[in-house]
Amino acid sequence: MTDELQTSAPAIRDADLVRDASFASSAGIRHAFFTRRGGVSTGIYAGLNMGIGSKDDPDAVRQNRTRALAVLGVDGPEVVTPWQIHSAKAVVVTEPFAGDRAQADGIVTRTPGLAIGVVTADCGPILFADITAGVVGAAHAGWKGAAGGVLEATIEAMESCGATRGGIVAVLGPTITQGNYEVGADMLEAVLAKDATAAPFFVVGKAADKRQFDLPGYIVARLDAAGVTASFVGRCTYGEEDHFFSFRRTTHRGEPDYGRQLAAIAIAR
């Protein structure tokens, strides 16, 4: 990564971020749903690719993550993200991982100044905060994680740190929306095998063996049922190419890889 590229890449602007008003109004919370804008990556990763697991230049990813940390305005050494595996596992952290990252899809902390987050490219990024208790969390939820219980696991991990369900606010960031999320009947069956209450979030697709899945609606419904205050920012990763990376869009184009955007949150010192 050359110095010229680092300095010539556009900075992350406030207009390039998606934020929740309830979190933003709290002096004790720093958060952002980052878009693909404002980074140093190039090619199919152009912009703010945060994916450690992508095939992007690792130095570019590090530069992008450093930029994100500066935007959050916390003094921790890095944004701590787990090794995501579409699981229902959540971990509590007090510092960056030593060695290999934990394999999990939820991450929680009560350590001030430690930024935590998840990366996504169509799946749902959820940020959680109990401002009174001083506990925050993040979860990565595709259909498998959402139906399998990652949202509830993250909430339970927050409770283990002193949060209360009545005090938790959860915000779902940019996610692929129903009109762009066509799935096969086999996936419908897989979801319903885990959670029969998901049926209303599928509608008939253009072909008889296809369905359109409302992943954001399903995630918010699961959060509501878990007893936390939940909302969706209303942005579609697939439909807004200038703003977001999308695994499905990349797949449709036959591209070899894709970037990931970051959702991150921290307790201010």
Secondary structure, DSSP 8 states (H G I E B T S, - for coil): --HHHHHHS----GGGEE--HHHHT-TTEEEEEE-S-S--B-GGG-B----TTSSS-HHHHHHHHHHHHHHHT--SSS-B--B--S-S-EEE-SS--SSS--B-SEEEE--TT--EEEEESSSEEEEEEETTTTEEEEEEE-HHHHHHTHHHHHHHHHHHTT--GGG-EEEE-S---GGG-EEEHHHHHHHHHH-GGGGGGEEE-SSTTEEEE-HHHHHHHHHHHTTSEEEE----TTT-TTT---HHHHHHHT-S----EEEEEEE--
